[in-house]
Each structure stands twice: as C-alpha cells, then as structure tokens.
Amino acid sequence: MSVIDAKYVLLLNKVLMRGVERESRVGSTMSLFGEIITVPLSFTTLPLLTCRKMYPAGIVGELAAFIRGCTTEAEFRAFGCNYWKGNAEVWPQNYSVPESQWQLGPIYGAQWRNWRGADGVVVDQLVNLVEGIKRDPLSRRHVLTTWQPAELDSMCLPPCHLLAQFYVTNDGELDCAVYMRSVDVVLGLPADIMLYGMLTMLIAKETGYKPGRLTMLLGDTHVYTRHIDIARQMYAEIDHPIPCCILDSDSTLFDFIPSDLEIIYNEHGDKLTFELNV
C-alpha cells in the first residue's frame, strides 16, 4: 500500500464520517475545515493515487501550462489537459466567443509568471523563487502566491491552491507546503497533490536539492453529496504500490514538457466517474 493512498483514504473517511452538511455554490457537501495531509517525495516515485484509476497525463500537462503562464483553454489542451474546458464554457466572458478562443483569465500560471503589481510592475515569481533558493536557501520568503485580489474577477475561477512555500532542510531536501482555500477531496485534491509533487521535484532538480515532503494545508475540505456513494468504492482499492517515474536528465523547470516525465502506472483500482462541479 502506498503512503499517499493510505493517507488519502483516511482523510476521505474522516470527511464522510465527521463532516457537516453545508450548501455551496454548486451543490451540497460534507465539509470539514483545517485538515492536513503530508506525503513523501522523491525523484523516482509520484504521489499519485492508485485506489482508483487516475489520468496523470492531464495533470502533467496542466503543470506544463502553469509553468508557461498560459491563460487560454486552447493552450492547456495543447499540453494534453482538458480540465479547464468546463470552467471556460460557463464563464460569461466566453459566451459569444468561438471555443478555439476561450479565455481563462490570469489564473494560476499567469500569477506565477506575470504577477501585476502597482505602477505596472510585473513580477516573475517562479524565476524569483528559483533564484532565491539558490542564493539564500534558508530564507523564509520562498513563496509562490496565486491570490491576486485585484484580478479575481478577471479569472474564470478564483484559485483554490493559493499559496506554496518552499523550505530547504538541513539534510539537503526541498519541502513544500501548500495552502488550499477550497478542497474537493474527490476531484481536485488527488490532482493537486501530484501537481505540487511534480513542481517540487522540478524545482529541487533546478536548485540542486532532493525532493523532501509535500504538506497540503486544507481549508474547506469537502465531498459533494452526489459523489459520496461512488467515493466509498475507493476503500477497497488501497493495496497497489506507489507509481514510479523517470524524469529526463536534460529536463529543466522552465522548459518542462509532458514527454520529459515517464510514468509507470500499471497497478490501480477501477475507473470511477464523478460529475464535474463548475
């Protein structure tokens, strides 16, 4: 059994057993607040669920698009990620626009690479983060943030994972802690754990460290009530080994493309279909 599966199923069960019913923008949920999940990272394994069949290619493509600061649905699709189609389709700014021109607004990657401050100043947070880790590894300012209050209304969806802090340990490892304001345990969290695991791996390689631990700090941690019965099927599928990966030795953070990462993901549970909430 992989560590990620064991911890994930414990969290899922806790939300279903102890959560309180709450209404949300897109349906009723069982919800808890202030949960934590921590998983180990390495250059040769991925924090990818095996208690159900996942589709890692879309997650890898999303990360590649984030790294480039992409802001259109077509750009994400070109990297093999179709997750943003639903949000783009219902965003009023796209109602009279051809699908090929659907915009997403200044979402995650745009904030990483093109944070817009006062007086027109543009900040490349990702470049600054890498340079900061190299220059002053013990600094407490190794932070990426996607929560730009002045631009929230210009995004098709405000960011759920809104802050990541990186920490160089005395043992030469790079840890990452991510705060999420809104956590869909079934649909969003598994992908976000893998995404930040990969990002930490790439930044560790770029800065000369080993991947350490990933800690997800979870705000409103919820399961939609219409997903509960299907989600419980994952309880019986936690005996598979953690997936392995091979990162191309020539791969760099800023030039990363999905084909740079070979994923060995042969043992997993069944495909489970959950309705997307937009």
N, C-alpha and C positions, 0 to 999 in steps of 0.2 A: 504494500500500500504506500502511495506517495504521501509526503507530508502535506502538500497542497490539498489533496483530496480529503485527507483526514480533517484538516482544519476547516476547510470549506464546508464539509457536511456538518461539522459541529456548529458552525455559525448558522447555516441554513436551519438546522433543527432548533436552535435557540430562538431564532426569529419566529418560526412557526409555533413553537410551544409557549413562548413568553411574550411575543409581540402583542401590541394593542391595535385594534382596528382603527384605521384612520382613512379619511377621504383625501384624495389628491386630485390634481388637475386632470388626470387621465384614468381615474378609477380607484376603487377601494384597495387598501393594502393592510398587511400585518406589518407593524413597524416597531423597531427599537432605535435608540439613539446612543451614540458614543461607543461603538464596538471597535475592536482591533483584531487584525489578522496579520501574522508575521510568517514569512516563508524564506527559506534559504535560497541563495542564488549561486550559480557557477557559470563557467564558460561552456560547459558540456551538457547541461540539463536546462529544461524550460519549466517555469511554473504554470503548467497547462493542465487543466482538469482532464481526468480520464474517466470520471464517474458518469460522464455522458460524452457522446461524440461532439467534439469541438471542430471548428473550421479555422485553423491557425493562419491560413493564407490571408484572410481578410484582416486579421489583427496586425500581421506583419506589414501589409500594405497600408493600413491606417497609420502606423508609426512612420513609414517612409514618407507619407504625405505630410504628417505633422512636422517632421524634420525640415521639410522644404517650405513650410508656411502656407500650404495650399488652402484656398478659400472657395473652390468650386467643386460641385459634386462630380463633374467630369474628371477632375484631377485625381480625386480619390478612386474613382472607378478605374482609371488608367493604371493604378497601382494594385488593383485587384480587391479593392474594398468597396462594397456596396451598402455599408451600414448607414450612410448619410442620405440615401435616396428618400426614405420615408419622411425625415425631417425637412428635407428640401422641398418635397412635393406639397407639404401642407403650410409652408411658410408663405404668407401673403405676398411678399416681395417677388415670388416666383410664379404667381398665378397666371400672368399673361406672357410668360417667358417660355420659349422652347426648352424642352428637357436638356438639350445639349448645352444650354447656357445657364442652368440653375446655379444660383449663388448660395453660399452658406454663411457669408459674413466673416468677420475677423475672429474665427473660433480658435481652438487650442494652438495649433501650429503658428497661426498668424501672430498670436501673442508671444509665443516663444521667440519668433524671429523678427517681428516688426512691432514691438510694443511702442505705442504712440503716446508720448508724454506732453508736458507743457511746452508751448512755443514751437511745436512741430518737431521736437526731438524724437528720433526713432532709436530704440534700444534693441539690439540683438541679444536677448537673454541667453540663448544657447551658447553662443560664442563666448559671452562673458562668463558663463558658468564653467566652461572648459578651461578657459584661461585662468580663472580664479582658483580652480582646484590645482592646476599646475603650479601657480605662483605662491599660493598660501593654503596648503591643504587643510590646515587646522582651523580655517576660518569658519565662522557660524553664519556666513552670508551666501552659502552655495544654494541658491533658491531659484526655482522657476515658478512663476505665477501666471495663471490664465484669467484671473478675475480682474477685469478692467471695467470698473463701474460705468465709466463714461461711454463704453461701447456695447454694453449688454443688450440694449435694444436694437443694435445693429447685427446681432447674431441670430441665426435660425434657432439656436438652443443655447442658453447660458451654460457655461462649463460646469460639469459635475465634479471632475477632479480638478481642483482649482489651485493647488499648491504642492510642490515637491521640494523637499530639502535633502541635500546630499551630505554625507558625513564620511570622512576618511578615518578609518580606525588605526590604532597603533600597530595593528598586525598587517597593515598594507591592503586592507579591503575597503571597498566603497559600498556604503549602505545608503538606502534611500527610504524616506518616509513621505507618504502621500496623504494629503487630506482631501476627502470627498464630502461634498455637502449633501449629495443625494445618491443613494446606492441601491440600484436594482440588483438584488443578490442573484437573481436567476439569469438575467440577460446581460447586464452591464459589468458586474464585478469580475466574473471569470476573464473577460477580455481585458479589463483594465489591469488586473494583476499581471497577465502575460505581457501587456504593452509596457508597463513600467519595469518589469523584469528585464525585458529586452533593452529598453532605454538605458537602464543601469549597466547592463553588460557592455553596451556600445560606449558609454561614457567612461567606464572603467578601462576598456581597451585603449581609448583615445588618450587617457591620462596616465596610463602605466600602473593601474591597480588591478586587483582581483575583485569580482563581484562578491558582495557580502550578504546582506539581508535586505529584504523588502518588507516594510511595515505599512499597512494600509489603515489609516485612521478614518473611521466611518461615521459620518453624521447620521442623517435619516436613513437607516438601514432597513430595507423593506422588501417584501414579496407581494406581488399583486395577487389578490384572492383568486382570480381566474387562472393563475399559474400553479396554485398550491398542489392540486392532485397530481399533476404531471411532475412537479419538482420532487415529490416524495419518491419517485421511481429511482432517483439517484442514490438513495440509501443502500441499495443492494449492489452497487457497482463501484466498490472502493478498493478492489484488490489488484488493480493494474499498476505496473511500475511507472515511475515518472518518465515522461518523454525525454529523449536525448536530442542534442542539436550539434551541428558543426558550423561554426562561423568562419567564413572565408578569411584567411590570414591577411589578405590585402584589403579587406573591408575597412572603411573609415566611417565615423559617425555622420559626417556631413554629406557623404556620397553614398550612404547606405541604400541598397535596393533589395527587394524581397528575395531575389535569387542568391544574395550573399549568405543567406541562412538556410541550411538544410535541416529539416525537422524530421526526426524519426518517431513517428506517432502511429504505431501499429496496433496497440492494445488499448481498448477503451470500451465504454458502455455504448448503449444504443443511441441512435439519433432521437432527440426529443424536440418537438416543435412547440415554441412559445410565441404567442401573438405579440408583435412589437407594439410598444406604447409610444405614441408620438403626440 
